[in-house]
Amino acid sequence: MNIYFACSITGGRGDEPIYQQIVAALQADGHKVPTALLAGSDVMALEVVVDPITVYERDTGWIRDCDLLVAEVSTPSHGVGYEIGYALGLGKLVLCLHRQGIAVSKMITGNRDDRLTVLAYENGAEAVQKLRAYLGV
């Protein structure tokens, strides 16, 4: 499956270890993750040299080509919110994962679109377990 992984970049990287666990699990299960670089510790250095138009065109192209968008939404991010809305507008399936007890935007938690699933987790291992259950692995 072609899976777009979305996470906070400029909004904060405190959940980076979780991002890395999610991406590693997806790749270990044989999924293509064109945005795997977003989970890496060097993403800020990589993204600073790319102009905004290129990022927008690249990322919206990846969303158009994906089968599923998986977003880690514990850290608020304008970009991730946009990507979720864009994917849903294209009729894509979207899975949002967040740490238990974190306030997540009501624009996400209140959305009743059947293609959107929002799940809370306690730790990285549980995030991966819920992701794999969602995917039927």
C-alpha positions in Angstrom: 0.0 0.0 0.0 1.2 3.6 -0.7 0.9 5.5 2.6 1.4 9.2 3.1 2.7 9.8 6.6 2.0 13.3 8.0 3.5 14.8 11.1 4.6 18.1 12.6 7.8 19.6 11.2 7.9 23.3 12.1 5.3 23.1 14.9 7.5 21.0 17.1 9.4 17.7 17.0 8.8 16.4 20.5 7.0 13.3 19.1 9.8 12.4 16.6 10.6 9.0 18.2 6.9 8.1 17.7 7.0 9.2 14.1 10.1 7.0 13.6 8.3 4.0 15.1 5.3 4.5 13.0 7.3 4.8 9.7 9.5 1.9 10.6 6.5 -0.3 11.2 4.9 0.7 7.9 8.0 0.0 6.0 8.7 -3.3 7.8 5.2 -4.4 6.8 6.0 -3.7 3.1 4.2 -0.4 2.6 5.6 2.4 0.5 6.0 5.6 2.5 7.2 8.5 0.3 7.2 10.8 3.3 9.4 8.6 5.4 12.0 11.4 5.5 9.6 13.5 7.6 10.2 11.2 10.6 14.0 11.6 10.4 16.0 13.7 12.8 17.5 15.6 9.9 14.2 16.7 8.3 14.6 20.4 9.3 17.9 20.6 7.5 16.5 18.8 4.4 13.3 20.9 4.2 15.0 24.3 4.7 16.6 24.1 1.3 13.3 23.3 -0.5 11.1 26.3 -1.6 7.4 26.4 -0.5 6.0 25.8 -4.0 8.1 22.7 -4.5 7.0 21.4 -1.1 3.3 22.0 -1.9 3.5 20.4 -5.3 5.5 17.5 -4.1 3.3 16.8 -1.1 0.0 17.2 -2.8 1.2 14.9 -5.6 2.1 12.3 -3.0 -1.3 12.7 -1.4 -3.1 12.3 -4.7 -1.1 9.1 -5.3 -1.5 7.5 -1.9 -4.0 4.9 -0.8 -4.1 6.1 2.8 -2.9 9.1 4.8 -1.6 8.4 8.3 -1.2 11.5 10.5 0.3 11.7 13.9 -1.6 14.8 15.3 -0.4 15.1 18.9 1.6 18.3 18.0 -0.6 20.9 16.3 0.5 21.7 12.7 -1.1 23.9 10.0 0.4 21.6 7.4 -0.9 18.4 8.8 -4.4 19.8 9.2 -4.3 21.0 5.6 -3.0 17.6 4.4 -5.8 15.8 6.2 -8.5 18.1 4.7 -6.9 17.8 1.3 -6.8 14.0 1.5 -10.4 13.8 2.6 -11.4 16.2 -0.2 -9.9 13.7 -2.6 -11.9 10.8 -1.1 -8.8 9.2 0.6 -8.9 7.2 3.8 -7.2 9.1 6.7 -6.0 7.6 10.1 -5.1 10.2 12.8 -3.1 8.9 15.8 -2.5 11.0 18.9 -1.1 10.5 22.4 -3.8 9.8 25.0 -4.8 12.9 26.9 -3.6 15.4 24.3 -6.2 18.0 23.1 -6.7 17.4 19.4 -8.5 20.0 17.2 -12.2 19.6 17.2 -12.1 20.1 13.5 -10.6 16.6 13.5 -12.3 14.9 16.4 -15.7 16.4 15.4 -15.5 15.3 11.8 -17.9 12.5 11.1 -16.6 11.6 7.6 -16.6 7.8 7.4 -13.2 7.9 5.8 -11.6 9.5 8.9 -10.6 7.4 11.9 -9.0 9.0 15.0 -7.3 6.8 17.6 -5.5 7.6 20.8 -2.5 5.6 22.1 -0.4 5.5 25.3 3.1 4.9 23.8 4.9 4.1 20.6 4.3 0.4 20.8 0.5 0.9 21.2 0.5 3.4 18.3 2.0 0.8 16.1 -0.3 -1.9 17.4 -3.4 0.3 16.6 -2.0 1.2 13.2 -1.5 -2.4 12.3 -5.0 -3.3 13.6 -6.5 -0.6 11.4 -4.5 -2.0 8.4 -5.7 -5.5 9.3 -2.1 -6.8 9.9 
